[in-house]
Amino acid sequence: QKEVEQDPGPLSVPEGAIVSLNCTYSNSAFQYFMWYRQYSRKGPELLMYTYSSGNKEDGRFTAQVDKSSKYISLFIRDSQPSDSATYLCAMSAGTGRRALTFGSGTRLQVQP
Amino acid sequence: TAGITQAPTSQILAAGRSMTLRCTQDMRHNAMYWYRQDLGLGLRLIHYSNTAGTTGKGEVPDGYSVSRANTDDFPLTLASAVPSQTSVYFCASSPDSNQPQHFGDGTRLSIL
């Protein structure tokens, strides 16, 4: 079983929809949580960075962390065709731990 | 702002040949990383460096070597390439090992 599980999709939604992307994890030591967006033939781009449990909002994006359930989510409001990309969750235990553990990514398609 | 520059962008290499993938960052980040990205497996850490002059092994280090002679450069060398090293290679950096990582746009490497 992978340490971080993420549904590969593809997830297809109409423009303007609210998108929910999720990851589950098994390592209770994880306390730093990130979401990256990756366009085709490009490197991952950091979208959101949160520490421990709770919510964080940045424009149309909201990240949620529920450490008790080992579950993290990324919500995209008013989705746009330009949001079409692969979304990767990543997490680490922090405190000098150098490695990020990534989910395998969810491919999102926003239809105009 | 250039950020992280990787070269070459793509390469086809005969099995048994050696190759060095280049990575340069202009953000004066202390920590640098090399990942490979394979379909269904996500991003996996090959090697990392927390500061210039130090390196460490990641999850999949076999067949790869790195050096960190200065802050800006972190080359990855394949001494004798094998077909299983066909992948997309990403270099990343972060201000220190506890901060989110920023990625280059990758090198697509095919070993025949």
Interface residues (C-beta under 8 A of the other chain):
Chain A: V4 P8 Y32 M34 Y36 R41 K42 G43 P44 E45 L46 Y49 L88 A90 G94 T95 G96 R97 R98 A99 L100 F102 G103 S104 G105
Chain B: I4 A31 Y33 G40 L41 G42 L43 R44 L45 Y48 N50 G56 G58 E59 F90 A92 S97 N98 P100 Q101 H102 F103 G104 D105 G106
